[in-house]
Amino acid sequence: MGRTERIAGMLIATMSQRCYWCRARWIGGWVVTEESLVEDVAHRLRARGERMTRPRRAVLRALAAHGTHVCAEDVLAEVTRLDPGVHRASVYRALEALSGAGIVQHVHVGHGGTAYHLRTGDREHVHAQCRSCGAVIDLPDDALDGVAARLEADHGFAMDPGHVALSGTCTRCRAR
């Protein structure tokens, strides 16, 4: 994509992270249509020797439609709306396969829940979850690099910071 599309994408992101006129999404600084997302993922899956199945396509479309962190049940509801013929078990298998392929990131949030979203970079990023309102916030992927290095050096522990959400209170809830 060219510079103009990137700039347009940043403007869309500033407003709402979604352009309702062209159904495009801003993902990582780029304007991405649903069709281009599915094509890109299909290419990446084929490069790994995997196929773009109907359930995987439906899950991608559902995640793109939500554009935020959603639980598996919300993905299932959107897939059912988009393609009623996709079986429930196929949605869960597709989420697992797309997570394993690095296309979808899942994060464990408070009280055992799991949230899913499309990955936007080469590295899994860190999440924080508000204890009051439950909002899940994306943090920079290097936010805990210093902590991870210290844990490795001092304790020989290799941290996986993208797998669980940090707990705290968001700005909006602290202002109440």
Contacts in CASP RR format, 6 or more apart in sequence:
PFRMAT RR
TARGET T0000
AUTHOR 0000-0000-0000
METHOD contacts of the structure
MODEL  1
MGRTERIAGMLIATMSQRCYWCRARWIGGWVVTEESLVEDVAHRLRARGE
RMTRPRRAVLRALAAHGTHVCAEDVLAEVTRLDPGVHRASVYRALEALSG
AGIVQHVHVGHGGTAYHLRTGDREHVHAQCRSCGAVIDLPDDALDGVAAR
LEADHGFAMDPGHVALSGTCTRCRAR
1 30 0 8 1.000
1 31 0 8 1.000
5 30 0 8 1.000
5 31 0 8 1.000
6 29 0 8 1.000
6 30 0 8 1.000
6 31 0 8 1.000
8 19 0 8 1.000
8 31 0 8 1.000
9 19 0 8 1.000
9 24 0 8 1.000
9 26 0 8 1.000
9 29 0 8 1.000
9 30 0 8 1.000
9 31 0 8 1.000
10 26 0 8 1.000
10 29 0 8 1.000
12 18 0 8 1.000
12 19 0 8 1.000
12 24 0 8 1.000
12 26 0 8 1.000
12 31 0 8 1.000
13 26 0 8 1.000
13 29 0 8 1.000
17 25 0 8 1.000
17 26 0 8 1.000
17 67 0 8 1.000
18 24 0 8 1.000
18 25 0 8 1.000
18 26 0 8 1.000
18 67 0 8 1.000
19 25 0 8 1.000
19 26 0 8 1.000
19 31 0 8 1.000
22 33 0 8 1.000
23 33 0 8 1.000
23 34 0 8 1.000
24 31 0 8 1.000
24 32 0 8 1.000
24 33 0 8 1.000
25 31 0 8 1.000
25 32 0 8 1.000
25 33 0 8 1.000
25 34 0 8 1.000
25 37 0 8 1.000
25 64 0 8 1.000
25 67 0 8 1.000
26 32 0 8 1.000
27 37 0 8 1.000
27 118 0 8 1.000
27 120 0 8 1.000
28 120 0 8 1.000
28 121 0 8 1.000
32 64 0 8 1.000
34 60 0 8 1.000
34 61 0 8 1.000
34 64 0 8 1.000
37 60 0 8 1.000
37 64 0 8 1.000
37 118 0 8 1.000
38 52 0 8 1.000
38 57 0 8 1.000
38 60 0 8 1.000
38 61 0 8 1.000
41 52 0 8 1.000
41 56 0 8 1.000
41 60 0 8 1.000
41 98 0 8 1.000
41 103 0 8 1.000
42 52 0 8 1.000
44 101 0 8 1.000
44 103 0 8 1.000
45 51 0 8 1.000
45 52 0 8 1.000
45 56 0 8 1.000
45 101 0 8 1.000
45 103 0 8 1.000
46 52 0 8 1.000
48 101 0 8 1.000
50 97 0 8 1.000
50 101 0 8 1.000
53 90 0 8 1.000
53 94 0 8 1.000
54 83 0 8 1.000
54 86 0 8 1.000
55 79 0 8 1.000
55 86 0 8 1.000
55 87 0 8 1.000
55 90 0 8 1.000
55 91 0 8 1.000
55 93 0 8 1.000
55 94 0 8 1.000
56 94 0 8 1.000
56 97 0 8 1.000
56 98 0 8 1.000
58 79 0 8 1.000
58 82 0 8 1.000
58 83 0 8 1.000
58 86 0 8 1.000
58 91 0 8 1.000
58 94 0 8 1.000
59 75 0 8 1.000
59 79 0 8 1.000
59 91 0 8 1.000
59 94 0 8 1.000
59 95 0 8 1.000
59 98 0 8 1.000
59 104 0 8 1.000
60 98 0 8 1.000
60 103 0 8 1.000
60 118 0 8 1.000
61 78 0 8 1.000
61 79 0 8 1.000
61 82 0 8 1.000
62 75 0 8 1.000
62 78 0 8 1.000
62 79 0 8 1.000
62 82 0 8 1.000
63 70 0 8 1.000
63 75 0 8 1.000
63 104 0 8 1.000
63 116 0 8 1.000
63 117 0 8 1.000
63 118 0 8 1.000
64 118 0 8 1.000
65 78 0 8 1.000
65 82 0 8 1.000
66 74 0 8 1.000
66 75 0 8 1.000
66 78 0 8 1.000
66 117 0 8 1.000
67 117 0 8 1.000
67 118 0 8 1.000
68 117 0 8 1.000
68 136 0 8 1.000
69 107 0 8 1.000
69 109 0 8 1.000
69 115 0 8 1.000
69 116 0 8 1.000
69 117 0 8 1.000
69 127 0 8 1.000
69 136 0 8 1.000
70 78 0 8 1.000
70 115 0 8 1.000
70 116 0 8 1.000
70 117 0 8 1.000
71 113 0 8 1.000
71 114 0 8 1.000
71 115 0 8 1.000
71 116 0 8 1.000
72 91 0 8 1.000
72 92 0 8 1.000
72 95 0 8 1.000
72 114 0 8 1.000
72 116 0 8 1.000
75 91 0 8 1.000
75 95 0 8 1.000
75 116 0 8 1.000
76 88 0 8 1.000
76 91 0 8 1.000
76 92 0 8 1.000
79 86 0 8 1.000
79 91 0 8 1.000
80 86 0 8 1.000
95 104 0 8 1.000
95 106 0 8 1.000
95 116 0 8 1.000
98 104 0 8 1.000
99 105 0 8 1.000
99 106 0 8 1.000
99 116 0 8 1.000
102 119 0 8 1.000
103 118 0 8 1.000
103 119 0 8 1.000
104 116 0 8 1.000
104 117 0 8 1.000
104 118 0 8 1.000
104 119 0 8 1.000
105 116 0 8 1.000
105 117 0 8 1.000
105 118 0 8 1.000
105 119 0 8 1.000
105 124 0 8 1.000
105 125 0 8 1.000
105 162 0 8 1.000
106 114 0 8 1.000
106 115 0 8 1.000
106 116 0 8 1.000
107 114 0 8 1.000
107 115 0 8 1.000
107 127 0 8 1.000
107 136 0 8 1.000
107 162 0 8 1.000
107 163 0 8 1.000
107 164 0 8 1.000
107 165 0 8 1.000
108 114 0 8 1.000
108 163 0 8 1.000
108 164 0 8 1.000
108 165 0 8 1.000
109 115 0 8 1.000
109 127 0 8 1.000
109 129 0 8 1.000
109 134 0 8 1.000
109 136 0 8 1.000
109 164 0 8 1.000
109 165 0 8 1.000
110 129 0 8 1.000
110 165 0 8 1.000
110 167 0 8 1.000
115 127 0 8 1.000
115 136 0 8 1.000
115 165 0 8 1.000
121 141 0 8 1.000
123 141 0 8 1.000
124 141 0 8 1.000
124 161 0 8 1.000
124 162 0 8 1.000
124 163 0 8 1.000
125 138 0 8 1.000
125 139 0 8 1.000
125 140 0 8 1.000
125 141 0 8 1.000
125 143 0 8 1.000
125 162 0 8 1.000
126 138 0 8 1.000
126 139 0 8 1.000
126 140 0 8 1.000
126 141 0 8 1.000
126 143 0 8 1.000
126 144 0 8 1.000
126 161 0 8 1.000
126 162 0 8 1.000
126 166 0 8 1.000
127 136 0 8 1.000
127 137 0 8 1.000
127 138 0 8 1.000
127 139 0 8 1.000
127 162 0 8 1.000
127 164 0 8 1.000
127 165 0 8 1.000
127 166 0 8 1.000
128 136 0 8 1.000
128 137 0 8 1.000
128 139 0 8 1.000
128 165 0 8 1.000
128 166 0 8 1.000
128 167 0 8 1.000
128 168 0 8 1.000
128 170 0 8 1.000
129 135 0 8 1.000
129 136 0 8 1.000
129 137 0 8 1.000
129 165 0 8 1.000
129 166 0 8 1.000
129 167 0 8 1.000
129 168 0 8 1.000
130 137 0 8 1.000
130 168 0 8 1.000
130 169 0 8 1.000
130 170 0 8 1.000
130 173 0 8 1.000
131 167 0 8 1.000
131 168 0 8 1.000
131 169 0 8 1.000
132 169 0 8 1.000
132 170 0 8 1.000
132 173 0 8 1.000
132 176 0 8 1.000
133 170 0 8 1.000
133 172 0 8 1.000
133 173 0 8 1.000
135 170 0 8 1.000
135 172 0 8 1.000
136 165 0 8 1.000
137 170 0 8 1.000
139 166 0 8 1.000
143 161 0 8 1.000
144 159 0 8 1.000
144 161 0 8 1.000
147 159 0 8 1.000
147 161 0 8 1.000
148 158 0 8 1.000
148 159 0 8 1.000
148 161 0 8 1.000
151 157 0 8 1.000
151 158 0 8 1.000
151 159 0 8 1.000
152 158 0 8 1.000
152 159 0 8 1.000
END
